[in-house]
Amino acid sequence: MTGEATLSNEKNYTVFRFGDHVIRFAAPYSLEHYTEVKEWDNGYLVVMAKYKQNAEPEEEYIDLVPILQNLYFDADKFLEPIKGVKVANG
């Protein structure tokens, strides 16, 4: 899909990829992987995440806007072409 970003994790980082950009930010130490993106709302993600201490995935929330702003991105310009996000583990 054109305009699709991916979400994954590597070691203790969440990884958001879109186009030529790879944005890494700290994730909880116990995160095993993301299982599903339930909702994408212009920078705000509702995801299901599997943690070591829980048998079942749990709902989590990621707000990319402050992360992008801290990295001196124009968040509105960066997020505008993204139409969806999928999990890309492994």
N, C-alpha and C positions, 0 to 999 in steps of 0.2 A: 504494500500500500504506500503510495506517495504520501509524504507527511507523517510517516510513522516513526516513532522513537522506540528505543528499547530500554528496559530496566533490568539490571542484574546485580549480582554482588560478587566481589572478589576479596577474599580474606575479611578484613574488618571495614570494608568500604561498600557503599552502594554506588553503582555505576549507571549513569544516565547517558545514553548515546543518541545523538541526532545529527545527521549530516556528517560533517567533519569534526564535530565537537564530542569530546568525551569528558564528562563531568563526574568526578569522584568526590564523595563526601562520607564522613564517618558514619558507620552503622553499628548497631549494638553488637557486642562481642559474641553473643549467642545466636545471631542470625545464621541460619543454615542456607536459606534461599527464599526468594519470592516465588509464590505459586500462581498468582493471578493479579491482573490489574482490573479492578472492579469498576473504576470510574476515573476519567480524565476530565478536568475542568480548568483549562488554560493555566497549567502550572500546579494545580492541586491534584494529588493522586490519592485514591483510596485503593489500597492493595491488601492482598493476603500474604502473610509472611510465616514461614516455618522457623520456629526457634528450638534450640536444643532441649530446653526444659519442658516443652509442651508437645504432646502427641499430635495435636491437630494444629493447623495453621490458624493464625489470628489476624483480625483486621488491624491495619496500620494506616497512618496518614503521613504523606510527604508533601510539604509545601516548597516547591522549587523557587518561587519568586525571591525570598530573602537570600537563598543560596546564590542565585544568579546575580543579585544586586551586590553581594559581598565579593563576587568575582569580577565586578565592574562590567557586567553584561547589561545591555538594554533588554530587560526581561520581556517587555511587550513585543519588541521586534523579534527576539529569539523564539518566543513561544507561539507567536501568531501562525506560522505555517504548520505547526504540529497538530495533526488531526486525531491522533490516537497513539497509545503506548501499549507495547506488548512485553511480556516477560521473555528474556533471553538468557536462560541458565545453561551453563556448560559451554 
